[in-house]
Amino acid sequence: MITPKLSENERERLVALNSYRILHTPPEKEYDEITKLASLICNAPTSHISFMDSDNQWTKSCLGMDGKDIKRELTFCGHTILNKIEPLIIPDTSKDIRFHDNPFVKGDPYFAFYAGFPLVNPEGHSLGTLCVLDKEPRELDSDQIMALKVLSNQILKLLELRRKNIALNETIQYLNIKNQRLNDFVKVTAHDIKSPLSSLVMLADALQDEYWDSLNSEVKNIVDHINQSGTYLSDLVDGILKNSKKIDDSHLDKEEIQVKTNVGNLISVLDVFEEVNFNIEISDELEIYTNKTAFNQILTNLINNSIKYNDKEVTEITITITEDIEFVVVNIIDNGLGIKEDELHGIFNLFSTTSNTDREGFQGTGIGLTTVKSLVESLGGTISVNSKYGEGTHFRFTLKK
C-alpha cells in the first residue's frame, strides 16, 4: 500500500476547505440525492461525497457503507485529490500497487473497484471527492464518466452557494452590530445636544415673557432668531432620535384594523386648520392586519406635510385606500406647494430637504419622509411620490396584507 502524499499547497487547501464550514455538518437532502444518482447511474452499490481534512476523510453523504471518518493514509480519495483535472479510476484494486494490500481491499468491505472524481473549487483547491465503489472489478463507460463529472459540478455549486450564504450572514451580523452602535451613538449624542438646546430655548422664551417691552427692535430680532433656530434644532434632534430607532417587522405587534374608522379617528385628533377639506374614499368593509402605531405614524406624517406645505386658501386632501390580493394601496393627494422635479429624486433620503418652506417659514428637517419610508418597508410595502410644482403632491404607498 502506498500512502497518499499531501497536496503541494496543503495549507491553502485546508483554509479553502474550512471556508465552506462543511465538515461535521448533518446530512442534507441535496447531497444525499447526488450520491443516490451516482449509484444508480453506475449501478454501483456504494457511493459517497467526502472531504479531506488534515488527518481524516470526512463523509458528507454516503450510500452502501457507514459514514465514519477514515484515516487519510488509508483512503483512496487521498490519491484522487492530487489530480485536479482527471478522475482516479481503478478497475481492479487488487492489481494496483497503491491499493492491493489496503485493509478495505483485503478485508471488509472488500472493495475491488473505485472511481473518484475530485471536487476542485474555483480557486483550484481539491476539497474532496465524489466516488463510486464496487466489490467486483469493473469499468465505467464514457456516459457514466460524463454523468459523474456533471454531478461533481453540482456538488461544487452547492458548496459555492453555501459559502456565499455564510459570507452574507456574516455581513448581515456585522452590519447589525455596526448599526446598533451607530444608533446608540446617535441617541447619546442627540440627548447630549438636546439638554443645552432646550435650556437655550427656555432662556429665549423667558426674555420674551419678562423683558420684551424693554428690548429694542434689534435685540428683539436676535431673540426671535434664537428662539426660532433653537426650536428648529430641537425638532431636528427629535427627528434624529425617532429615525435612530431600528424598525424591525418581526418585532412589530400586529392587529386587525378597521381602516375607515381608524383614519376618521386619526384625522379628528390631528391639529389641523379649519380650512382643510378631507375627501376620504375607503370601503366600510376594508380591514388590514398590521401594526397600528406604524400605520398611523405614516398617515400622520404625510397628512401633516400636506397641511404644512400648502399655500392655497383651502387645503384639499384626498385619501383613498384600496386593496388587491396581496397589498393595501394608500394614496394621499393634496393641492399644496408641490415639489420641484429636480428635488424629487432625493425626497426620501435622510436630511434631504426641498426648497419649500412651511406656513411658519421653516424648511423641513429631512427626517420625516425617511422615517415614513422605513416604516412602510418594515410593513412589507413600498412608497413613491409624484408631484407637480405649484399644483400639489401625490404619495402612494403599499402595505402587505
Contacts in CASP RR format, 6 or more apart in sequence:
PFRMAT RR
TARGET T0000
AUTHOR 0000-0000-0000
METHOD contacts of the structure
MODEL  1
MITPKLSENERERLVALNSYRILHTPPEKEYDEITKLASLICNAPTSHIS
FMDSDNQWTKSCLGMDGKDIKRELTFCGHTILNKIEPLIIPDTSKDIRFH
DNPFVKGDPYFAFYAGFPLVNPEGHSLGTLCVLDKEPRELDSDQIMALKV
LSNQILKLLELRRKNIALNETIQYLNIKNQRLNDFVKVTAHDIKSPLSSL
VMLADALQDEYWDSLNSEVKNIVDHINQSGTYLSDLVDGILKNSKKIDDS
HLDKEEIQVKTNVGNLISVLDVFEEVNFNIEISDELEIYTNKTAFNQILT
NLINNSIKYNDKEVTEITITITEDIEFVVVNIIDNGLGIKEDELHGIFNL
FSTTSNTDREGFQGTGIGLTTVKSLVESLGGTISVNSKYGEGTHFRFTLK
K
1 74 0 8 1.000
1 98 0 8 1.000
1 99 0 8 1.000
1 100 0 8 1.000
1 101 0 8 1.000
1 102 0 8 1.000
2 97 0 8 1.000
2 98 0 8 1.000
3 73 0 8 1.000
4 72 0 8 1.000
4 73 0 8 1.000
4 75 0 8 1.000
4 78 0 8 1.000
4 79 0 8 1.000
4 82 0 8 1.000
5 82 0 8 1.000
7 13 0 8 1.000
7 81 0 8 1.000
7 82 0 8 1.000
7 125 0 8 1.000
7 126 0 8 1.000
9 125 0 8 1.000
10 54 0 8 1.000
12 125 0 8 1.000
13 125 0 8 1.000
13 126 0 8 1.000
13 127 0 8 1.000
14 53 0 8 1.000
14 54 0 8 1.000
16 121 0 8 1.000
16 123 0 8 1.000
16 125 0 8 1.000
16 127 0 8 1.000
17 23 0 8 1.000
17 51 0 8 1.000
17 52 0 8 1.000
17 53 0 8 1.000
17 125 0 8 1.000
17 127 0 8 1.000
17 128 0 8 1.000
19 163 0 8 1.000
19 166 0 8 1.000
20 127 0 8 1.000
20 159 0 8 1.000
20 162 0 8 1.000
20 163 0 8 1.000
20 166 0 8 1.000
21 162 0 8 1.000
21 166 0 8 1.000
22 51 0 8 1.000
22 60 0 8 1.000
22 159 0 8 1.000
22 162 0 8 1.000
23 51 0 8 1.000
23 53 0 8 1.000
23 58 0 8 1.000
24 58 0 8 1.000
25 60 0 8 1.000
27 60 0 8 1.000
27 61 0 8 1.000
28 60 0 8 1.000
28 61 0 8 1.000
30 158 0 8 1.000
31 49 0 8 1.000
31 60 0 8 1.000
31 61 0 8 1.000
31 155 0 8 1.000
31 158 0 8 1.000
32 61 0 8 1.000
32 63 0 8 1.000
34 49 0 8 1.000
34 61 0 8 1.000
34 130 0 8 1.000
34 151 0 8 1.000
34 154 0 8 1.000
34 155 0 8 1.000
35 47 0 8 1.000
35 48 0 8 1.000
35 49 0 8 1.000
35 61 0 8 1.000
35 62 0 8 1.000
35 63 0 8 1.000
35 130 0 8 1.000
36 47 0 8 1.000
36 63 0 8 1.000
37 151 0 8 1.000
38 44 0 8 1.000
38 47 0 8 1.000
38 130 0 8 1.000
38 132 0 8 1.000
38 147 0 8 1.000
38 148 0 8 1.000
38 151 0 8 1.000
39 45 0 8 1.000
39 46 0 8 1.000
39 47 0 8 1.000
39 63 0 8 1.000
39 64 0 8 1.000
39 132 0 8 1.000
41 144 0 8 1.000
41 147 0 8 1.000
41 148 0 8 1.000
41 151 0 8 1.000
42 115 0 8 1.000
42 132 0 8 1.000
42 140 0 8 1.000
42 144 0 8 1.000
42 148 0 8 1.000
44 113 0 8 1.000
44 132 0 8 1.000
44 133 0 8 1.000
44 134 0 8 1.000
45 64 0 8 1.000
45 133 0 8 1.000
45 134 0 8 1.000
45 135 0 8 1.000
46 63 0 8 1.000
46 64 0 8 1.000
46 65 0 8 1.000
46 109 0 8 1.000
46 111 0 8 1.000
46 132 0 8 1.000
46 133 0 8 1.000
46 134 0 8 1.000
47 62 0 8 1.000
47 63 0 8 1.000
47 64 0 8 1.000
47 130 0 8 1.000
47 131 0 8 1.000
47 132 0 8 1.000
47 133 0 8 1.000
48 59 0 8 1.000
48 60 0 8 1.000
48 61 0 8 1.000
48 62 0 8 1.000
48 63 0 8 1.000
48 65 0 8 1.000
48 67 0 8 1.000
48 130 0 8 1.000
48 131 0 8 1.000
49 59 0 8 1.000
49 60 0 8 1.000
49 61 0 8 1.000
49 62 0 8 1.000
49 119 0 8 1.000
49 129 0 8 1.000
49 130 0 8 1.000
49 155 0 8 1.000
50 57 0 8 1.000
50 58 0 8 1.000
50 59 0 8 1.000
50 60 0 8 1.000
50 62 0 8 1.000
50 77 0 8 1.000
50 128 0 8 1.000
50 129 0 8 1.000
50 131 0 8 1.000
51 57 0 8 1.000
51 58 0 8 1.000
51 60 0 8 1.000
51 119 0 8 1.000
51 127 0 8 1.000
51 128 0 8 1.000
52 58 0 8 1.000
52 72 0 8 1.000
52 75 0 8 1.000
52 77 0 8 1.000
52 78 0 8 1.000
52 81 0 8 1.000
52 126 0 8 1.000
52 127 0 8 1.000
52 128 0 8 1.000
52 129 0 8 1.000
53 72 0 8 1.000
54 72 0 8 1.000
55 71 0 8 1.000
55 72 0 8 1.000
56 69 0 8 1.000
56 70 0 8 1.000
56 71 0 8 1.000
56 72 0 8 1.000
57 69 0 8 1.000
57 70 0 8 1.000
57 71 0 8 1.000
57 72 0 8 1.000
57 75 0 8 1.000
57 77 0 8 1.000
57 78 0 8 1.000
58 69 0 8 1.000
59 67 0 8 1.000
59 68 0 8 1.000
59 69 0 8 1.000
65 109 0 8 1.000
65 133 0 8 1.000
72 78 0 8 1.000
74 102 0 8 1.000
74 103 0 8 1.000
74 104 0 8 1.000
76 88 0 8 1.000
76 90 0 8 1.000
76 93 0 8 1.000
76 99 0 8 1.000
76 102 0 8 1.000
76 104 0 8 1.000
76 111 0 8 1.000
76 114 0 8 1.000
76 116 0 8 1.000
76 131 0 8 1.000
77 116 0 8 1.000
77 128 0 8 1.000
77 129 0 8 1.000
77 131 0 8 1.000
78 129 0 8 1.000
79 88 0 8 1.000
79 98 0 8 1.000
80 87 0 8 1.000
80 88 0 8 1.000
80 116 0 8 1.000
80 117 0 8 1.000
80 118 0 8 1.000
80 126 0 8 1.000
80 128 0 8 1.000
80 129 0 8 1.000
80 131 0 8 1.000
81 118 0 8 1.000
81 126 0 8 1.000
81 127 0 8 1.000
81 128 0 8 1.000
81 129 0 8 1.000
82 126 0 8 1.000
83 118 0 8 1.000
84 118 0 8 1.000
84 120 0 8 1.000
84 124 0 8 1.000
84 126 0 8 1.000
87 115 0 8 1.000
87 116 0 8 1.000
87 117 0 8 1.000
87 118 0 8 1.000
87 145 0 8 1.000
87 148 0 8 1.000
87 149 0 8 1.000
88 114 0 8 1.000
88 115 0 8 1.000
88 116 0 8 1.000
88 118 0 8 1.000
89 114 0 8 1.000
89 115 0 8 1.000
89 116 0 8 1.000
89 140 0 8 1.000
89 145 0 8 1.000
90 96 0 8 1.000
90 99 0 8 1.000
90 113 0 8 1.000
90 114 0 8 1.000
90 115 0 8 1.000
91 113 0 8 1.000
91 137 0 8 1.000
91 138 0 8 1.000
91 139 0 8 1.000
92 112 0 8 1.000
92 113 0 8 1.000
92 137 0 8 1.000
93 99 0 8 1.000
93 100 0 8 1.000
93 102 0 8 1.000
93 105 0 8 1.000
93 111 0 8 1.000
93 112 0 8 1.000
93 113 0 8 1.000
93 114 0 8 1.000
93 137 0 8 1.000
94 100 0 8 1.000
94 105 0 8 1.000
94 112 0 8 1.000
94 137 0 8 1.000
99 105 0 8 1.000
99 114 0 8 1.000
104 110 0 8 1.000
104 111 0 8 1.000
105 111 0 8 1.000
105 112 0 8 1.000
109 133 0 8 1.000
109 135 0 8 1.000
110 135 0 8 1.000
111 133 0 8 1.000
111 134 0 8 1.000
111 135 0 8 1.000
112 134 0 8 1.000
112 135 0 8 1.000
112 136 0 8 1.000
112 137 0 8 1.000
112 138 0 8 1.000
113 133 0 8 1.000
113 134 0 8 1.000
113 135 0 8 1.000
113 136 0 8 1.000
113 137 0 8 1.000
113 138 0 8 1.000
114 131 0 8 1.000
114 132 0 8 1.000
114 133 0 8 1.000
115 131 0 8 1.000
115 132 0 8 1.000
115 133 0 8 1.000
115 140 0 8 1.000
115 145 0 8 1.000
115 148 0 8 1.000
116 129 0 8 1.000
116 130 0 8 1.000
116 131 0 8 1.000
116 132 0 8 1.000
116 148 0 8 1.000
117 129 0 8 1.000
117 130 0 8 1.000
117 131 0 8 1.000
117 148 0 8 1.000
117 149 0 8 1.000
117 151 0 8 1.000
117 152 0 8 1.000
118 126 0 8 1.000
118 128 0 8 1.000
118 129 0 8 1.000
118 152 0 8 1.000
119 126 0 8 1.000
119 127 0 8 1.000
119 128 0 8 1.000
119 129 0 8 1.000
119 130 0 8 1.000
119 152 0 8 1.000
119 155 0 8 1.000
119 156 0 8 1.000
119 159 0 8 1.000
120 126 0 8 1.000
120 127 0 8 1.000
120 156 0 8 1.000
121 127 0 8 1.000
121 156 0 8 1.000
121 159 0 8 1.000
121 160 0 8 1.000
122 160 0 8 1.000
127 159 0 8 1.000
130 148 0 8 1.000
130 151 0 8 1.000
130 152 0 8 1.000
130 155 0 8 1.000
132 148 0 8 1.000
140 148 0 8 1.000
179 246 0 8 1.000
180 246 0 8 1.000
182 244 0 8 1.000
183 244 0 8 1.000
183 245 0 8 1.000
183 246 0 8 1.000
186 240 0 8 1.000
186 241 0 8 1.000
186 244 0 8 1.000
187 241 0 8 1.000
187 244 0 8 1.000
190 237 0 8 1.000
190 240 0 8 1.000
190 241 0 8 1.000
190 244 0 8 1.000
191 241 0 8 1.000
193 233 0 8 1.000
193 237 0 8 1.000
194 234 0 8 1.000
194 237 0 8 1.000
194 238 0 8 1.000
197 230 0 8 1.000
197 233 0 8 1.000
197 234 0 8 1.000
197 237 0 8 1.000
198 234 0 8 1.000
200 226 0 8 1.000
200 230 0 8 1.000
201 226 0 8 1.000
201 227 0 8 1.000
201 230 0 8 1.000
201 231 0 8 1.000
201 234 0 8 1.000
204 223 0 8 1.000
204 226 0 8 1.000
204 227 0 8 1.000
204 230 0 8 1.000
205 227 0 8 1.000
207 215 0 8 1.000
207 223 0 8 1.000
208 223 0 8 1.000
208 227 0 8 1.000
212 220 0 8 1.000
215 223 0 8 1.000
228 362 0 8 1.000
232 362 0 8 1.000
232 365 0 8 1.000
235 365 0 8 1.000
236 365 0 8 1.000
236 367 0 8 1.000
239 365 0 8 1.000
239 367 0 8 1.000
239 368 0 8 1.000
239 371 0 8 1.000
240 367 0 8 1.000
242 367 0 8 1.000
242 368 0 8 1.000
242 371 0 8 1.000
243 350 0 8 1.000
243 367 0 8 1.000
243 368 0 8 1.000
243 370 0 8 1.000
243 371 0 8 1.000
243 374 0 8 1.000
247 294 0 8 1.000
247 374 0 8 1.000
247 375 0 8 1.000
247 378 0 8 1.000
248 378 0 8 1.000
249 378 0 8 1.000
249 379 0 8 1.000
249 380 0 8 1.000
252 291 0 8 1.000
252 294 0 8 1.000
252 378 0 8 1.000
252 379 0 8 1.000
253 291 0 8 1.000
254 289 0 8 1.000
254 290 0 8 1.000
254 291 0 8 1.000
255 289 0 8 1.000
255 290 0 8 1.000
255 291 0 8 1.000
255 292 0 8 1.000
256 287 0 8 1.000
256 288 0 8 1.000
256 289 0 8 1.000
257 287 0 8 1.000
257 288 0 8 1.000
257 289 0 8 1.000
257 290 0 8 1.000
257 292 0 8 1.000
257 295 0 8 1.000
258 286 0 8 1.000
258 287 0 8 1.000
259 282 0 8 1.000
259 283 0 8 1.000
259 286 0 8 1.000
259 287 0 8 1.000
259 288 0 8 1.000
259 321 0 8 1.000
259 328 0 8 1.000
260 280 0 8 1.000
260 282 0 8 1.000
260 283 0 8 1.000
260 284 0 8 1.000
260 286 0 8 1.000
260 321 0 8 1.000
262 292 0 8 1.000
262 295 0 8 1.000
262 296 0 8 1.000
263 280 0 8 1.000
263 282 0 8 1.000
263 299 0 8 1.000
263 319 0 8 1.000
263 321 0 8 1.000
264 280 0 8 1.000
266 296 0 8 1.000
266 299 0 8 1.000
266 300 0 8 1.000
266 303 0 8 1.000
267 278 0 8 1.000
267 280 0 8 1.000
267 303 0 8 1.000
270 300 0 8 1.000
270 303 0 8 1.000
270 304 0 8 1.000
272 307 0 8 1.000
273 307 0 8 1.000
273 315 0 8 1.000
275 313 0 8 1.000
275 314 0 8 1.000
275 315 0 8 1.000
276 307 0 8 1.000
276 314 0 8 1.000
276 315 0 8 1.000
276 317 0 8 1.000
277 314 0 8 1.000
277 315 0 8 1.000
277 316 0 8 1.000
277 317 0 8 1.000
278 317 0 8 1.000
278 318 0 8 1.000
278 319 0 8 1.000
279 316 0 8 1.000
279 317 0 8 1.000
279 318 0 8 1.000
279 319 0 8 1.000
280 318 0 8 1.000
280 319 0 8 1.000
280 320 0 8 1.000
281 318 0 8 1.000
281 319 0 8 1.000
281 320 0 8 1.000
281 321 0 8 1.000
282 319 0 8 1.000
282 320 0 8 1.000
282 321 0 8 1.000
283 321 0 8 1.000
283 322 0 8 1.000
286 321 0 8 1.000
286 322 0 8 1.000
286 323 0 8 1.000
286 328 0 8 1.000
288 295 0 8 1.000
288 323 0 8 1.000
288 328 0 8 1.000
288 399 0 8 1.000
288 401 0 8 1.000
289 401 0 8 1.000
290 328 0 8 1.000
290 379 0 8 1.000
290 399 0 8 1.000
290 400 0 8 1.000
291 379 0 8 1.000
294 375 0 8 1.000
294 378 0 8 1.000
294 379 0 8 1.000
295 379 0 8 1.000
295 399 0 8 1.000
297 371 0 8 1.000
297 372 0 8 1.000
297 375 0 8 1.000
298 372 0 8 1.000
298 375 0 8 1.000
298 376 0 8 1.000
298 397 0 8 1.000
299 319 0 8 1.000
299 330 0 8 1.000
299 332 0 8 1.000
301 368 0 8 1.000
301 369 0 8 1.000
301 371 0 8 1.000
301 372 0 8 1.000
302 332 0 8 1.000
302 372 0 8 1.000
302 395 0 8 1.000
303 317 0 8 1.000
303 319 0 8 1.000
303 332 0 8 1.000
305 369 0 8 1.000
306 315 0 8 1.000
306 317 0 8 1.000
306 332 0 8 1.000
306 334 0 8 1.000
306 336 0 8 1.000
306 393 0 8 1.000
307 315 0 8 1.000
307 317 0 8 1.000
308 358 0 8 1.000
308 359 0 8 1.000
309 336 0 8 1.000
309 337 0 8 1.000
309 338 0 8 1.000
309 356 0 8 1.000
309 357 0 8 1.000
309 358 0 8 1.000
310 334 0 8 1.000
310 335 0 8 1.000
310 336 0 8 1.000
310 337 0 8 1.000
310 359 0 8 1.000
311 336 0 8 1.000
311 337 0 8 1.000
311 390 0 8 1.000
312 335 0 8 1.000
312 336 0 8 1.000
315 334 0 8 1.000
315 335 0 8 1.000
315 336 0 8 1.000
316 334 0 8 1.000
316 335 0 8 1.000
317 332 0 8 1.000
317 333 0 8 1.000
317 334 0 8 1.000
318 331 0 8 1.000
318 332 0 8 1.000
318 333 0 8 1.000
318 334 0 8 1.000
319 330 0 8 1.000
319 331 0 8 1.000
319 332 0 8 1.000
319 333 0 8 1.000
320 330 0 8 1.000
320 331 0 8 1.000
320 333 0 8 1.000
321 328 0 8 1.000
321 329 0 8 1.000
321 330 0 8 1.000
321 331 0 8 1.000
322 328 0 8 1.000
322 329 0 8 1.000
323 329 0 8 1.000
323 401 0 8 1.000
326 400 0 8 1.000
326 401 0 8 1.000
327 381 0 8 1.000
327 398 0 8 1.000
327 399 0 8 1.000
327 400 0 8 1.000
327 401 0 8 1.000
328 398 0 8 1.000
328 399 0 8 1.000
328 401 0 8 1.000
329 396 0 8 1.000
329 397 0 8 1.000
329 398 0 8 1.000
330 396 0 8 1.000
330 397 0 8 1.000
330 398 0 8 1.000
330 399 0 8 1.000
331 394 0 8 1.000
331 395 0 8 1.000
331 396 0 8 1.000
332 394 0 8 1.000
332 395 0 8 1.000
332 396 0 8 1.000
333 392 0 8 1.000
333 393 0 8 1.000
333 394 0 8 1.000
333 395 0 8 1.000
334 392 0 8 1.000
334 393 0 8 1.000
334 394 0 8 1.000
335 391 0 8 1.000
335 392 0 8 1.000
336 390 0 8 1.000
336 391 0 8 1.000
336 392 0 8 1.000
336 393 0 8 1.000
337 356 0 8 1.000
337 389 0 8 1.000
337 390 0 8 1.000
337 392 0 8 1.000
337 393 0 8 1.000
338 356 0 8 1.000
338 387 0 8 1.000
338 388 0 8 1.000
338 389 0 8 1.000
338 390 0 8 1.000
338 391 0 8 1.000
338 392 0 8 1.000
338 393 0 8 1.000
339 347 0 8 1.000
339 354 0 8 1.000
339 356 0 8 1.000
339 385 0 8 1.000
339 387 0 8 1.000
339 389 0 8 1.000
339 393 0 8 1.000
340 354 0 8 1.000
340 355 0 8 1.000
340 389 0 8 1.000
341 389 0 8 1.000
343 354 0 8 1.000
343 355 0 8 1.000
344 385 0 8 1.000
344 387 0 8 1.000
346 352 0 8 1.000
347 354 0 8 1.000
347 369 0 8 1.000
347 385 0 8 1.000
348 369 0 8 1.000
348 370 0 8 1.000
348 372 0 8 1.000
348 373 0 8 1.000
348 383 0 8 1.000
348 385 0 8 1.000
349 370 0 8 1.000
350 366 0 8 1.000
350 367 0 8 1.000
350 370 0 8 1.000
351 365 0 8 1.000
351 366 0 8 1.000
351 367 0 8 1.000
351 370 0 8 1.000
352 366 0 8 1.000
352 370 0 8 1.000
353 363 0 8 1.000
353 364 0 8 1.000
353 365 0 8 1.000
353 366 0 8 1.000
354 363 0 8 1.000
355 363 0 8 1.000
356 363 0 8 1.000
357 363 0 8 1.000
358 364 0 8 1.000
372 383 0 8 1.000
372 397 0 8 1.000
373 383 0 8 1.000
376 382 0 8 1.000
376 383 0 8 1.000
376 397 0 8 1.000
376 398 0 8 1.000
376 399 0 8 1.000
377 383 0 8 1.000
379 399 0 8 1.000
379 400 0 8 1.000
380 398 0 8 1.000
380 399 0 8 1.000
380 400 0 8 1.000
381 397 0 8 1.000
381 398 0 8 1.000
381 399 0 8 1.000
381 400 0 8 1.000
382 397 0 8 1.000
382 398 0 8 1.000
383 395 0 8 1.000
383 396 0 8 1.000
383 397 0 8 1.000
383 398 0 8 1.000
384 395 0 8 1.000
384 396 0 8 1.000
384 397 0 8 1.000
385 393 0 8 1.000
385 394 0 8 1.000
385 395 0 8 1.000
385 396 0 8 1.000
386 393 0 8 1.000
386 394 0 8 1.000
386 396 0 8 1.000
387 393 0 8 1.000
387 394 0 8 1.000
END
